[in-house]
Amino acid sequence: MGLEWEQLVIDAADPVALGRWWREALDWIVVNDSPEEYEIRAEPDRLPGLLFGPAPEGKTIKNRLHLDFRPDDRDAEVERFLALGARRADVGQRGDEPWVVLADPEGNEFCVLGERRGHRPAGDL
């Protein structure tokens, strides 16, 4: 039996607005701009995508599932996300973690990770 991961569905009060925010934040493209199913992907045929769908209830607790991003420069990426409208989020972290927790405009948490431990950037060989 074959199985392919198609997308991650994110509930949103305003799927189009949140989908547009993530499209800009990730520099992805829109593959479906319906108000009921706004989907973005890195490339038209590249999976998985992020699909934003309507949810009548608002977010009330910490996400049980979240996205992690590992940029080349964590601090620069955090500042870029903040400039786009993300905000810092407190989910009980101690403060000395190598990642930063942020929230998108609807409060969905995501992490911007630091350099992978034991990883040496290309060129540092």
Secondary structure, 3 states (H helix, E strand, C coil): CCCCCCEEEEEECCHHHHHHHHHHHHCCEEEEEECCEEEEECCCCCCCEEEEEECCCCCCCCCCCCEEECCCCHHHHHHHHHHHCCEECCCCCCCCCCEEEEECCCCCEEEEECCCCCCCCCCCC
